[in-house]
Amino acid sequence: MNKMKAAQVSKAGGGWELVERSIPEPGAGQVLIKVEACGICHSDMLVKEGHVPGIQYPRVPGHEVAGSVDAVGRQKSSSKQSFEPFHERHSAFSLNHFGGESIL
């Protein structure tokens, strides 16, 4: 499986660590974005410092990204519309930030 680099926090209040992780496959209704830039906002810092109850670590903060769509998961419906990966730059914002990995 292909690998990617990510900045992660291993424990509440821990420091930033540059790690290598497997690149996930997008599930139904999801896209995989090859991230070129990522913003860290106040909510990411709350997670890093351990101020959000129930968060599991290690954690890769960052849910405001810019990049290109690298892969597209299966469609949820039986629509005949097809989607292909495209490599123009886009920005994305994940609302699933506190629930797990950012799913876009």
N, CA, C and O of each residue as an XYZ file, in Angstrom:
416
protein
N       0.849     -1.184      0.000
C       0.000      0.000      0.000
C       0.890      1.241      0.000
O       1.959      1.250      0.610
N       0.437      2.282     -0.688
C       1.177      3.537     -0.737
C       1.160      4.228      0.616
O       0.256      4.019      1.426
N       2.166      5.047      0.847
C       2.310      5.743      2.127
C       2.204      7.251      1.932
O       2.413      7.775      0.838
N       1.874      7.933      3.029
C       1.818      9.395      3.057
C       2.458      9.858      4.352
O       2.593      9.080      5.296
N       2.852     11.115      4.399
C       3.364     11.704      5.626
C       2.253     12.522      6.261
O       1.456     13.147      5.561
N       2.200     12.517      7.584
C       1.187     13.265      8.319
C       1.789     13.774      9.615
O       2.682     13.148     10.187
N       1.294     14.915     10.070
C       1.669     15.441     11.386
C       0.622     14.943     12.367
O      -0.561     15.252     12.220
N       1.038     14.180     13.359
C       0.087     13.618     14.317
C       0.457     14.008     15.733
O       1.585     14.400     16.032
N      -0.545     13.884     16.594
C      -0.386     14.070     18.028
C      -0.677     12.707     18.652
O      -1.766     12.168     18.459
N       0.270     12.144     19.390
C       0.109     10.793     19.939
C      -0.703     10.725     21.217
O      -1.290      9.689     21.532
N      -0.738     11.838     21.963
C      -1.486     11.859     23.219
C      -1.931     13.282     23.506
O      -1.371     14.238     22.971
N      -2.935     13.413     24.349
C      -3.415     14.738     24.742
C      -2.274     15.548     25.318
O      -1.563     15.077     26.206
N      -2.091     16.757     24.827
C      -1.022     17.618     25.302
C       0.331     17.303     24.704
O       1.321     17.958     25.028
N       0.388     16.291     23.819
C       1.655     15.901     23.218
C       2.103     16.844     22.123
O       1.364     17.735     21.706
N       3.312     16.636     21.669
C       3.868     17.452     20.603
C       3.509     16.906     19.230
O       2.927     15.829     19.103
N       3.866     17.667     18.212
C       3.643     17.256     16.830
C       4.701     16.241     16.438
O       5.871     16.400     16.783
N       4.301     15.193     15.715
C       5.236     14.172     15.221
C       4.980     13.977     13.740
O       3.826     13.872     13.324
N       6.029     13.928     12.937
C       5.897     13.619     11.528
C       5.974     12.102     11.391
O       6.987     11.492     11.734
N       4.887     11.489     10.883
C       4.806     10.038     10.782
C       4.451      9.634      9.353
O       3.994     10.450      8.553
N       4.670      8.374      9.058
C       4.272      7.806      7.775
C       3.087      6.888      8.020
O       3.119      6.053      8.924
N       2.039      7.041      7.217
C       0.827      6.230      7.347
C       0.428      5.683      5.991
O       0.817      6.216      4.952
N      -0.351      4.613      6.012
C      -0.908      4.079      4.766
C      -1.966      5.044      4.241
O      -2.725      5.622      5.018
N      -2.014      5.215      2.930
C      -3.026      6.066      2.324
C      -4.342      5.294      2.301
O      -4.401      4.202      1.734
N      -5.401      5.839      2.907
C      -6.674      5.120      2.957
C      -7.380      5.122      1.605
O      -7.184      6.029      0.796
N      -8.190      4.117      1.369
C      -9.043      4.063      0.182
C     -10.343      4.774      0.512
O     -10.900      4.554      1.588
N     -10.848      5.625     -0.385
C     -12.122      6.293     -0.094
C     -13.281      5.299     -0.134
O     -13.332      4.430     -1.004
N     -14.202      5.431      0.806
C     -15.383      4.587      0.847
C     -16.483      5.164     -0.025
O     -16.279      6.157     -0.723
N     -17.643      4.538      0.018
C     -18.789      4.989     -0.771
C     -19.133      6.432     -0.427
O     -19.274      6.778      0.746
N     -19.267      7.270     -1.444
C     -19.629      8.662     -1.241
C     -18.504      9.540     -0.728
O     -18.757     10.674     -0.321
N     -17.261      9.050     -0.733
C     -16.112      9.819     -0.244
C     -15.125     10.071     -1.380
O     -15.143      9.385     -2.402
N     -14.266     11.065     -1.180
C     -13.162     11.313     -2.100
C     -11.866     11.329     -1.301
O     -11.861     11.630     -0.107
N     -10.784     11.005     -1.967
C      -9.450     11.094     -1.368
C      -8.790     12.334     -1.961
O      -8.661     12.449     -3.180
N      -8.374     13.254     -1.108
C      -7.733     14.483     -1.550
C      -6.237     14.398     -1.276
O      -5.820     14.128     -0.150
N      -5.436     14.628     -2.309
C      -3.994     14.739     -2.135
C      -3.753     16.152     -1.606
O      -3.853     17.126     -2.352
N      -3.438     16.255     -0.333
C      -3.350     17.551      0.349
C      -2.054     18.256     -0.018
O      -0.966     17.689      0.084
N      -2.195     19.512     -0.451
C      -1.039     20.349     -0.744
C      -0.803     21.363      0.364
O       0.325     21.809      0.572
N      -1.863     21.730      1.075
C      -1.752     22.672      2.193
C      -2.867     22.367      3.180
O      -3.957     21.953      2.785
N      -2.594     22.571      4.461
C      -3.584     22.295      5.500
C      -3.493     23.370      6.567
O      -2.407     23.703      7.041
N      -4.646     23.907      6.938
C      -4.688     24.889      8.008
C      -4.934     24.221      9.351
O      -5.624     23.205      9.431
N      -4.380     24.782     10.382
C      -4.636     24.321     11.743
C      -5.404     25.442     12.432
O      -4.912     26.565     12.541
N      -6.608     25.134     12.895
C      -7.442     26.168     13.508
C      -7.550     25.945     15.021
O      -6.943     25.029     15.575
N      -8.323     26.790     15.659
C      -8.473     26.735     17.111
C      -9.016     25.382     17.583
O      -8.569     24.863     18.605
N      -9.976     24.806     16.849
C     -10.520     23.511     17.279
C      -9.458     22.412     17.217
O      -9.480     21.488     18.030
N      -8.524     22.503     16.254
C      -7.422     21.536     16.200
C      -6.538     21.646     17.437
O      -6.072     20.639     17.969
N      -6.314     22.869     17.887
C      -5.489     23.067     19.082
C      -6.195     22.542     20.333
O      -5.541     22.026     21.238
N      -7.521     22.669     20.391
C      -8.268     22.089     21.517
C      -8.100     20.573     21.549
O      -7.931     19.984     22.617
N      -8.146     19.945     20.370
C      -7.936     18.499     20.273
C      -6.507     18.155     20.686
O      -6.292     17.239     21.479
N      -5.532     18.890     20.150
C      -4.126     18.624     20.471
C      -3.864     18.684     21.967
O      -3.154     17.842     22.516
N      -4.440     19.682     22.623
C      -4.188     19.864     24.049
C      -5.063     18.993     24.940
O      -4.903     19.012     26.160
N      -5.991     18.224     24.354
C      -6.800     17.291     25.146
C      -8.031     17.903     25.782
O      -8.535     17.377     26.774
N      -8.527     19.003     25.233
C      -9.677     19.687     25.813
C     -11.024     19.236     25.242
O     -12.060     19.816     25.569
N     -11.016     18.216     24.400
C     -12.265     17.694     23.828
C     -12.448     16.271     24.342
O     -11.680     15.382     23.975
N     -13.464     16.038     25.196
C     -13.658     14.708     25.772
C     -13.964     13.648     24.703
O     -14.634     13.925     23.707
N     -13.466     12.451     24.932
C     -13.787     11.320     24.065
C     -12.932     11.185     22.818
O     -13.141     10.260     22.032
N     -11.986     12.070     22.616
C     -11.120     12.001     21.431
C     -10.111     10.879     21.619
O      -9.507     10.740     22.682
N      -9.937     10.080     20.569
C      -8.962      8.996     20.610
C      -7.663      9.440     19.956
O      -7.680     10.171     18.965
N      -6.565      9.009     20.495
C      -5.236      9.321     19.985
C      -4.554      8.021     19.592
O      -4.891      6.974     20.145
N      -3.608      8.044     18.657
C      -3.046      9.197     17.975
C      -4.063      9.835     17.035
O      -5.022      9.195     16.603
N      -3.834     11.105     16.729
C      -4.778     11.900     15.946
C      -4.011     12.772     14.957
O      -2.953     13.316     15.273
N      -4.568     12.890     13.757
C      -4.006     13.779     12.740
C      -4.943     14.977     12.630
O      -5.964     14.898     11.947
N      -4.608     16.100     13.302
C      -5.449     17.288     13.211
C      -5.387     17.894     11.808
O      -4.509     17.562     11.011
N      -6.319     18.772     11.527
C      -6.335     19.476     10.247
C      -7.541     19.066      9.436
O      -7.588     17.952      8.914
N      -8.499     19.932      9.325
C      -9.708     19.602      8.566
C     -10.029     20.698      7.564
O     -11.116     20.712      6.985
N      -9.094     21.613      7.356
C      -9.229     22.669      6.357
C      -8.071     22.492      5.387
O      -6.942     22.884      5.681
N      -8.354     21.896      4.219
C      -7.277     21.521      3.310
C      -7.464     22.111      1.921
O      -8.567     22.498      1.534
N      -6.361     22.172      1.181
C      -6.376     22.516     -0.238
C      -5.557     21.449     -0.943
O      -4.475     21.084     -0.483
N      -6.068     20.950     -2.053
C      -5.364     19.922     -2.802
C      -6.168     19.499     -4.004
O      -7.052     20.225     -4.459
N      -5.862     18.324     -4.521
C      -6.564     17.816     -5.696
C      -7.207     16.472     -5.363
O      -6.703     15.714     -4.534
N      -8.326     16.193     -6.024
C      -9.008     14.915     -5.830
C      -8.155     13.844     -6.486
O      -7.875     13.905     -7.684
N      -7.745     12.864     -5.694
C      -6.844     11.815     -6.161
C      -7.585     10.514     -6.460
O      -7.157      9.737     -7.313
N      -8.693     10.275     -5.761
C      -9.484      9.053     -5.971
C     -10.916      9.311     -5.517
O     -11.169     10.157     -4.659
N     -11.836      8.576     -6.100
C     -13.252      8.717     -5.786
C     -13.785      7.344     -5.384
O     -13.560      6.358     -6.087
N     -14.497      7.279     -4.242
C     -15.095      6.026     -3.799
C     -16.351      5.700     -4.591
O     -16.809      6.503     -5.404
N     -16.898      4.528     -4.353
C     -18.141      4.113     -5.022
C     -19.251      5.111     -4.731
O     -19.259      5.767     -3.689
N     -20.173      5.212     -5.653
C     -21.339      6.057     -5.441
C     -22.326      5.329     -4.553
O     -22.438      4.104     -4.612
N     -23.043      6.079     -3.727
C     -24.034      5.483     -2.836
C     -25.310      5.128     -3.566
O     -25.998      4.183     -3.180
N     -25.641      5.860     -4.607
C     -26.904      5.620     -5.315
C     -26.633      4.876     -6.608
O     -25.484      4.628     -6.973
N     -27.688      4.531     -7.279
C     -27.559      3.828     -8.556
C     -27.529      4.819     -9.717
O     -27.768      4.442    -10.865
N     -27.236      6.073     -9.423
C     -27.160      7.111    -10.451
C     -26.169      6.710    -11.529
O     -25.146      6.089    -11.241
N     -26.469      7.062    -12.758
C     -25.573      6.741    -13.867
C     -24.489      7.793    -14.030
O     -23.593      7.647    -14.861
N     -24.573      8.853    -13.235
C     -23.547      9.888    -13.304
C     -22.245      9.297    -12.797
O     -22.231      8.618    -11.770
N     -21.156      9.546    -13.502
C     -19.867      9.008    -13.059
C     -18.949     10.153    -12.659
O     -19.074     11.271    -13.159
N     -18.045      9.866    -11.769
C     -17.083     10.841    -11.290
C     -15.696     10.247    -11.477
O     -15.443      9.098    -11.115
N     -14.816     11.032    -12.038
C     -13.437     10.600    -12.234
C     -12.528     11.528    -11.429
O     -12.851     12.702    -11.251
N     -11.395     11.016    -10.938
C     -10.458     11.905    -10.261
C     -10.033     13.034    -11.194
O      -9.866     12.810    -12.393
N      -9.862     14.210    -10.679
C      -9.380     15.332    -11.463
C      -8.329     16.046    -10.650
O      -8.332     15.975     -9.422
N      -7.445     16.724    -11.317
C      -6.258     17.237    -10.633
C      -6.179     18.757    -10.635
O      -5.087     19.322    -10.679
N      -7.320     19.418    -10.587
C      -7.349     20.851    -10.362
C      -7.323     21.068     -8.858
O      -7.741     20.193     -8.100
N      -6.845     22.207     -8.423
C      -6.785     22.483     -6.984
C      -8.172     22.835     -6.452
O      -8.937     23.549     -7.100
N      -8.478     22.328     -5.278
C      -9.746     22.591     -4.616
C      -9.491     22.780     -3.128
O      -8.445     22.387     -2.613
N     -10.444     23.375     -2.453
C     -10.362     23.463     -1.002
C     -11.521     22.680     -0.422
O     -12.569     22.548     -1.055
N     -11.336     22.164      0.773
C     -12.370     21.351      1.411
C     -12.373     21.627      2.904
O     -11.369     22.044      3.483
N     -13.510     21.388      3.504
C     -13.685     21.570      4.938
C     -14.469     20.373      5.455
O     -15.583     20.124      4.994
N     -13.920     19.642      6.385
C     -14.582     18.464      6.926
C     -15.361     18.822      8.175
O     -14.838     19.479      9.075
N     -16.613     18.390      8.231
C     -17.428     18.604      9.428
C     -17.334     17.426     10.377
O     -17.953     17.450     11.441
N     -16.579     16.397     10.027
C     -16.432     15.206     10.853
C     -15.163     15.278     11.685
O     -14.606     14.244     12.052
N     -14.711     16.456     11.980
C     -13.417     16.646     12.629
C     -13.307     15.950     13.983
O     -12.298     15.300     14.259
N     -14.317     16.072     14.823
C     -14.221     15.488     16.155
C     -14.600     14.008     16.184
O     -14.311     13.319     17.162
N     -15.244     13.509     15.125
C     -15.728     12.134     15.126
C     -14.704     11.108     14.691
O     -14.911      9.918     14.930
N     -13.639     11.496     14.081
C     -12.645     10.553     13.601
C     -11.778     11.239     12.575
O     -11.686     12.466     12.554
N     -11.149     10.467     11.734
C     -10.352     11.063     10.669
C     -11.266     11.952      9.834
O     -12.456     11.667      9.702
N     -10.730     13.007      9.279
C     -11.529     13.893      8.442
C     -11.980     13.151      7.199
O     -11.157     12.670      6.420
N     -13.266     13.061      7.020
C     -13.849     12.367      5.876
C     -14.515     13.409      5.009
O     -15.431     14.102      5.451
N     -14.057     13.523      3.771
C     -14.553     14.575      2.888
C     -15.416     13.979      1.797
O     -15.930     14.709      0.949
